[in-house]
């Protein structure tokens, strides 16, 4: 077993453009695997990553941390791995698999398409109606979980806590690898990912976005890059071009990949501090992936994201705003 140099995980975090607080042996970070607004995770000199939400009870090794961030292992860039030493054998902790995510998605999507359950799922549709997202029902952007479903233990609690609205998360090859749920009852936290499920390096998207990830959308010249599950529903309804939406601002850099090459990218993150502090790191990541150009969107007064624009101006208002921005960047 290869033993890592103490503090190697700090360099891994820095390479992923994760800001660390402090200079000691244990440094607080915003967890890059869920929408963490309070820097509640940490990395340590012992090469351990810990988050009370994503790794309850035990931390992750530097290797798993790097892989979950989408970095290759073994590491390059001169990062040091020391000579082997005997070490006790550890049993790998099971993760919520892509196959499990795909099975839950099939059930949840079938539920959303079955008109017999509209009354039983009224709270979900009222949540969408309240936010002006009724048209999302016509797309394949969301599914619904219910108490009657037999779900894996990692997501079984969703049906009871109000996290009944579910959307698929795709990796940067266009493979469905995980899920995220959204509370329709005001439950905190508003969004949940499966326990031990993958979120970093994943995106919400639609058919055009999937074609982009899979290398099939050769004529796609402009891409919208946003943040959040409900924003992905708004963009699925209104975007005239392919869009990708990361699960949270802290995961924005990890959502940038080869899909950006030779394309103009409109960065449409939230206008709150968490979103805005990621705009420049995302722009740098886009440059590394050879994007033709990057542009930041300005949301209207009183709106922090695409979902707010729909609530304020309707779907047509968001569509007009996006078309105007696309015309500007393509001119």
N, C-alpha and C positions, 0 to 999 in steps of 0.2 A: 504493500500500500504506500502510495506517495504521500509524504508529509509536506504540508504547505508552510511557507514562510509565515511567521506571525504577522498579522495585519494585512495579508494579501487581499482579504475581502474589502479593505478600504479602497484599494486600487480598482477592484472590480466595480464597486459603487461609483467611483470617480469616472471610470470609462463609460458607465451607463448614464453619466451626468446626473447622478443623484446627490443632492446637497446633504452633507453631513454636518451636524451641529456639535461643536467642540473638537478637541484635539487629543482626547484621552484614549484609554484602552477600550472604551465603550461609547459609541457615538450614535445619537438619535437621528433618525431619518423619517421622511414621509414614506410609508410603505408603498412600493411601486406596484403592488399586486391587488390593492383595493383603493377606493377613493378615500385616502387618509388625509384629513385636513389638519391633524394635530401633532404630526411627527411622533406617532405612538410606537414606532418600530425602532430597532437598533441593530447595528453591526458591531462585532467585538474583535479585539485583537486576536482572539482564539479562533477567528474565522468562522464565526457563527452569526447567522441572521435570525432574528426573532421578531415575530409580530403576534400580538395576542389574538388577532382576528384570523390571520392566515396560517399560523403555526402554533395553535394553542397547545400548551403542555411540553413542547419541544421545539428546538430551533432547526434550521436548515444548515447544511454544510456549505462551504464556499462553492463547491462544485454544483450543487443543486441551485444555489442562488444564481450563479452565472448562467446556467442552462435555462432557468425560468426567465431570466432577463433576455434570452435570445442570443447569448454569447456562445461562441464555440468553446469546447473543452477537449483537450488541454488548451490552456490560454496561450496566446501569442504575446506580441508587444514586449517581450523581455520579462514578463512576469515570472517570478521565481517559484519553482517547485523544488523542494529540498530532497535529499537522498532518502531512499526507503528506510522505514523503521518498522519493526513488528508492531502490529496494532490489533486489538480485539476485533473480531468479525462482528459487524452490525447488520441487522436485518433492515432492508430498505422499507421505509414507511410507504404503504400503499397510497396511490393518488387516485383522484376521481378521473377516470379514463375518458378518452374521446368516445369510445363505444358507449359508455354509460350516458354521456352527454347527448349523443345522437339518439339513444333510446328514449330518454326523457323528452327530447325535443319532438320526436314523432308523436308521442302521447299528447304533449301540450299543444302542438299545432293542430292535430286532429280534433282536439276539444274546441279550439277556436273556430274551426271550420264547420262544426256541427251545429246547425241552427236549433237543435232540440235543447241546447244548454244555455241559450241566451238569457232566459229568466234566472236560471240557477247562478249564472255568472254576471248578474246585473251589476255588482259592485265594480267589476273590472271595466265594463263598458261605460259606467258612470264616470269612472276615473278618466277614461279616454275622452269622453264627451266634455268634461269640465275643462280639459286642456286643449280642446279644439282638434283632437287627434282621431276623430271618428273615422276618417278615411283610411287609417292604418288597418282597419278591419278588412280592407280590400287587398292588402298586400300580404306577403308571407313574412312580415317583420316580427310578429310576436305570437306567443302561444299562451295557454292558460293551464295552470295546475289546479287540481281540486282534491278535496278530502277523500274522494273515492279511488283515486289513482294509487297504484302500487308503485312507490318511488324508492330509489336507492336511499339508504340512510343518510347520505351526505346532503340530500335536498328534501328529505321527508318533512322537515319542520316548516318549509315554505307554505304549505297548504293551510297551516294553522296560524301562522304569524301575519298573514295578509300579504305575503310576497308571492302573489298569484300570477302576476304578469311576468312572462319569461321571454327572453330573447337569446338567440344563439350567438356564440362568439367563435370567430374563425381565426385560425392562425394565418400567417402571411403567405401560405401556399393555397389558401382558400379551403382548408379542411375544417369542418366543424369540430372543435376540440373541447369546448366548455359552454357554460351558460351563465347568465346573470338574471337575477329576479328583481322586481321592483315592487315595493309595498303599495297597495292600493288603499290602505287604511291610515296612512300617516305614521306607520310604525318606523321606529329608528333602530338600526340604520336603514335608510331608505332603500338601499340596494344590498343584495347579498350574492356572493359567488359560492359554489359548492365547497364544502370543507375539503381541503387538499386538492382543489381544482385549479386549473391554470387560468390566469387573467393577463399577466404581462405578455406582450407580443401578440395580443389578440385584438380583434376589431368586430364591431357590428357593421353590417353592410347589407346591400341588396344584390339583385342579379347582376347589374352592371359592375358593381364593386367586386363580386366574386369572379367575374370574367377578367377584371383587372388583376386580381391576385393570382389567378391561374395562368396569366400570360396570354390570354385570349383577346383582350381588348386593345388591339394594336392601334385603333383609330382614336382612342380616348386621349384627348390632348389636355384636358383640365380636370382636376380632381378636388373635391371638397374633403377636408380633414377636420372632423369635429370631435366632440366629447360627449359621452353619456348615452344611456339607454333611451330615455324619452326623446332626446335630441335626434337619435337615430330614427325614431318613428317619424318625427317631423321631416327629416331629410328624405326618408323613404317616400313620403307623400309629395314633397315639393321640389326636390333637387332635379334640375335638368341634366346634370352630369353625374358620373359615378361619385359615390361618397364612401368614406370610411370613418367610423367613429370609435374612439378608444373608450374602454370602460370607465376611465377616470383620468383627470389631468396628470396625476403622478405617473401614469403609464403611457403618456403621449409619445415620448421619445422612442420607446420600445415598439410603438405601432408603425414607425417609419421603416420602409424596406425598399426592395428593388422595384416595387410598383411605382415609385416616384420618378424613376429615371426618364429623363427627357420630357417631363410633363410639367405644366404649370399647376401649382398646388395652392389652393386657398385655405389658409389655416383659420378655422372657424371655432376656436376654443372659447370657453366661457369668458365673459369679461370680468369675472371675479378675480381676486388676487391669485388663487390657485391656478386658474387657467392662464392668466396673463404672464405669470412667472415662467411658464413653460413655452411661451411663444418663441423666444430666442433659441433655447435649446432645440426645439423642433426645427427651426429654420436651419440651424447648423447640421442637424441630422439629415435634413432634406438635401443640403448641399453635398454632404458626404455620399449620398446616394444618387448624386448627379441629377437632381431635379433641375428643370430648365429655369424655373423661377419660383419664388415663394411670396405670397401676399397674405396679409392679415385682414380679416374682415372687421368692420366696425358695426356693431349692433345698434339699432335705434335707441334713443333715450328711453330709459325705463325697462330695457330688455337686456338680460345678461347672456341669452343664448337663443338658438333657433326655436326652441319650444316656447319661450316668452314671446317671440315675434308672432307665432301662430296664435297665441292667446290674445295678443294685442291687435293684430291686423288680419288674422285668419290665414288659411293656407295660401290664398292668392297673394296676400301681402308678403309672405315669406318667399314664395316663388318669384315674385317681381324683384324683390331685393337680391336674391341669388342671381337671377338673370342679368340684372344691371351690373353686379360685381364681375360675373363671368365675361360679359361683353367688354368691361373695362380692362381686364387682365389679358384678354385675347386680342385686343386692338393693337 
